[in-house]
Amino acid sequence: MLRTPPHMLTLVALSGVSALSMNVFLPSLPGMARDFDVEYGVMQLSVSAYIGASAVLQLLGGPLSDRFGRRPVVIWGLIGFLFATIGTLLATTATTFLIFRLLQSVITVCMLVPRAVVRDLYEGDQAASMLGYVTMGMAVVPMMAPVFGGVLDEAFGWQANFAVMGLLGLAVLVLAWRDMGETVRGGGLALHLQWANYPILARSHRFWGYCLAATLSSGAFFAYLGGAPFVGEQIFGLTPAQVGYWFAAPSIGYITGNFLSARFSPRLGLNLMILMGAVICTAALTLALAVDLAGHIRPLAFFGAIAVMGLGNGMVLPNANAGMMSVRPELAGTASGLGGALAVGGGAALSALAGTLLQPGSGATPLLAIMAASALGSLVAIGWVYRRESHLVGAA
């Protein structure tokens, strides 16, 4: 088995193909609903149910990567993704499509494993910095994917998006096979020992504080994924390609936030970076909600606020993930999987809620309210970490 640590570009490619599978086809959702002759809410399950399945798989993938290694989990995840993608292309009914779409969620292991690999190689604030670089590169993919997906939809139909997923998945599989060296040493930690150590994570206020900060911050983004295609088409009257262009907004902000994390996390520390990011997210979304309630919401105001939210998320998530994995370094994969599962599971619920509440005539208000509340919860979570740690310092 390869033992040379993978190159940073390999980690970015793995994370990127996982992100691509989540959002490249989003501008096509209204058209796919018409094609399969189902309601938008049914087709939106290809987002919310996919996210929910990803949460379950992160719970399994993290411990498996700690036990059997990062490399085999990635390789088998990519192979499963390729077979599921072929199924989505052959589907003739919405039910068949959604089944294979859920099976595509196995690619989520390619999002959690790079985080664990970084934690295998780096410590503390330096891990947060390197995660910032990984996710900054990864953010380019979801930034461009909806733009590309909208253009593909208008030129060739929605199936072209899934064909591109399959081709890129195959390319990344070849790259991982050649470069994905193993970073778990000594054969990994036995599964029964991992389960025995779970209570240590469960009793840690630091783990739960970081986990909730990441879950609720990313929850605002997942709610956006579930509701923005509807808002773009039904409220702003945008075409699939135009929705794709506007979908670049959060990724532009996210890249900037990741860059700030990579540069300043070693200097300012995890907690301060998370706090600043949570404040930015909450302020931007609260302001957008106020503008919407005043009746002045426009595409620029809506997607502009989302771009600022992306900036805040880019500061929160790398640092919160590094914080989660620093509680027990030997359980980095397990912590990454558990934290990722909670983040994605919460995101699935918020995405489904957004899809349910957004009805003709509802406007963008339900979506913005969900996102603002989720961002505020993230701010409360990191505030709780600050308060507990300040008490510990005072007691010492």
SULTA-V217275 format. One record per run of one state. SS is the DSSP state (H for helix, E for strand, C for the rest). FROM is the first residue (numbers start at 1). TO is the last residue. If there is no record, write none. Layout:
ss->SS from->FROM to->TO
ss->SS from->FROM to->TO
This chain:
ss->C from->1 to->4
ss->E from->5 to->5
ss->C from->6 to->7
ss->H from->8 to->23
ss->C from->24 to->25
ss->H from->26 to->35
ss->C from->36 to->39
ss->H from->40 to->43
ss->C from->44 to->44
ss->H from->45 to->68
ss->C from->69 to->69
ss->H from->70 to->90
ss->C from->91 to->93
ss->H from->94 to->121
ss->C from->122 to->123
ss->H from->124 to->156
ss->C from->157 to->158
ss->H from->159 to->179
ss->C from->180 to->180
ss->E from->181 to->181
ss->C from->182 to->190
ss->H from->191 to->202
ss->C from->203 to->204
ss->H from->205 to->235
ss->C from->236 to->239
ss->H from->240 to->246
ss->C from->247 to->247
ss->H from->248 to->268
ss->C from->269 to->269
ss->H from->270 to->293
ss->C from->294 to->298
ss->H from->299 to->326
ss->C from->327 to->328
ss->H from->329 to->357
ss->C from->358 to->364
ss->H from->365 to->395
ss->C from->396 to->396
